[in-house]
Amino acid sequence: MGRLRLWIKDSGLTQAVAAEKLGITQARVSNLVRGHWQKFSLDMLLTLAVKAGLQFKIELDWAA
């Protein structure tokens, strides 16, 4: 989900504008930018990725 962080950075958006586009608060965007993914459900991260125009794939594998 580092792509969300890159999307915010590369698009030149402020956290406030990114929050508006994603439909979340600026504080939540700050969590994304700082890599605090554990504060988000998987469902929310996927929803935010779609809102950012990102594509994703889910891959499952056996634990080592």
Phi, psi and omega per residue, in radians:
M1 nan 0.157 3.042
G2 -1.082 -0.318 3.111
R3 -1.106 -0.564 3.077
L4 -1.101 -0.748 3.101
R5 -1.069 -0.785 3.122
L6 -1.136 -0.662 3.112
W7 -1.040 -0.777 3.130
I8 -1.124 -0.825 -3.107
K9 -1.149 -0.889 -3.052
D10 -1.196 -0.488 -3.141
S11 -1.413 -0.165 3.119
G12 1.262 0.312 -3.133
L13 -1.356 2.511 2.937
T14 -1.267 2.847 3.097
Q15 -1.078 -0.614 -3.137
A16 -1.150 -0.747 3.138
V17 -1.221 -0.726 3.097
A18 -1.050 -0.714 3.122
A19 -1.061 -0.749 3.127
E20 -1.101 -0.763 -3.136
K21 -1.151 -0.608 -3.099
L22 -1.545 -0.240 -3.137
G23 1.332 0.535 3.099
I24 -2.283 3.063 3.138
T25 -1.414 2.837 3.093
Q26 -1.092 -0.608 3.123
A27 -1.087 -0.657 3.108
R28 -1.204 -0.657 3.067
V29 -1.095 -0.712 3.094
S30 -1.010 -0.715 3.083
N31 -1.066 -0.733 3.115
L32 -1.086 -0.820 -3.092
V33 -1.094 -0.621 -3.140
R34 -1.472 -0.010 3.090
G35 1.379 0.404 3.130
H36 -1.540 1.146 -3.058
W37 -1.168 -0.489 -3.089
Q38 -1.108 -0.242 3.120
K39 -1.448 -0.015 -3.098
F40 -2.145 2.511 3.004
S41 -1.324 2.786 3.085
L42 -1.047 -0.711 3.121
D43 -1.024 -0.757 -3.130
M44 -1.172 -0.733 3.125
L45 -1.079 -0.707 3.114
L46 -1.180 -0.688 3.094
T47 -1.084 -0.762 3.131
L48 -1.145 -0.672 3.110
A49 -1.071 -0.756 3.117
V50 -1.111 -0.768 3.121
K51 -1.082 -0.525 3.126
A52 -1.449 -0.055 -3.137
G53 1.413 0.328 -3.137
L54 -1.598 2.619 3.029
Q55 -1.777 2.660 3.130
F56 -2.479 2.798 2.994
K57 -2.399 2.551 3.133
I58 -1.884 2.241 -3.128
E59 -2.215 2.246 3.123
L60 -1.937 2.533 -3.130
D61 -2.554 2.818 3.085
W62 -1.210 2.482 3.079
A63 -1.205 2.495 -3.115
A64 -1.380 nan nan
